[in-house]
Amino acid sequence: METVASSTIICPQCGGENKIPTDSRFLECEFCGSSIFLDKSKVVNHYVVLSNFDQSEAIGNVKRWMAGNFHVKDLDKNAQIAQTQFYYFPMWYFKTVKG
């Protein structure tokens, strides 16, 4: 999977743009060597999941799904796809702890 964008932080000393490491609370600026504290307590991560198939494959997938046993008989043969369009849907991801 390709990375679309990465998180960065601007160094308060030199203004250099640094990639934020996922496994550390401190960062050494790539440009001036300053130590930067990373307060991740209020960080909201954003992800984009890229599509791994094109429009014709998507149509084939939905037709195979409509042909399954859990739907109206012959749905794949009787339904006509009027339009296809790719959408990104926002969703929330939650991590929980046992409590």
N, C-alpha and C positions, 0 to 999 in steps of 0.2 A: 504494500500500500504506500502511496506517495504521501509525503508531508506537505500540506497546503501552506501552512504558516506556523511559525514558532513564536513562543513568548519571548519578549525582550524587555530589558530594563535599561533606562538611560542612566549613565554614571553621573552622580551629582557633582563630581569634581571636574571631569573633563568633557562631559556631554556625549561620550562614546556609547554606542548601542551594543549591548551585550546580551547573549542568549542566556535565559534563565535555566539553570540546572534543576532537574526534578528531585535530586537526592541530597540536596545541601541547603543549609540555611544561610550560608555566606557565599559570596562570589568575589573573585579577584578580577577587577576590570582588565579586559584584554588590552586596553590602550594605555592606561596610566598606572596600573598596578594597585589602585586603591581597593580597600576591602569594603564590600557593600553587604549590609544585612538585608536578607530577604524575608519580609514579614508576609508569610503566606496565609495568615489566618483569615483574611478577607478576600482571598483570590477566588474568582469564579473561572473555572476552565471551560473553554469552548472547543468543540471538536466538529470537524466536517468529515462525514463518511462519504467517500466518492463512490459513484456507481461503477460497477464492474461489468456492465453489459450495455449494449446499444439499444435503440428503439425496437429494431426487429426482434432481438432476443427477448426484450421485455414483453412484446406481444405474444411471442411463442410461450413464454413462461405463464402469462395470464390465461392463455388458451388451455395449456396443460392443467393449470389449477382448476379452470372451469370444467374440464373433462373428468375431474375426480369424482369419487363416489359420494361425497358429502354435499352435493349440489343438485339442482334440478336436472332431470334427465335431458341430455342433448343440449345443455346450456352452451357448451362450446360451439355447437353447430348452429344454434338459433340466434345467439347474440351477435350483434354487429358492433364492432369497435368504431365509434364515431370520431374519436379524437384521442391522441396520446400527447402527454406533456410531462416532462420531468419536473418534480418538485422536491424541495428540501423541507422537511417537517421539523420544527423545533420540538424538542422533548427534554424532559428532566431526567437526570441519572442520579440515583441516590445510593450512598453507601451507608450501611447501618452496622451497629454493634449489638451483640447479645445483651439483653437487659432484663 
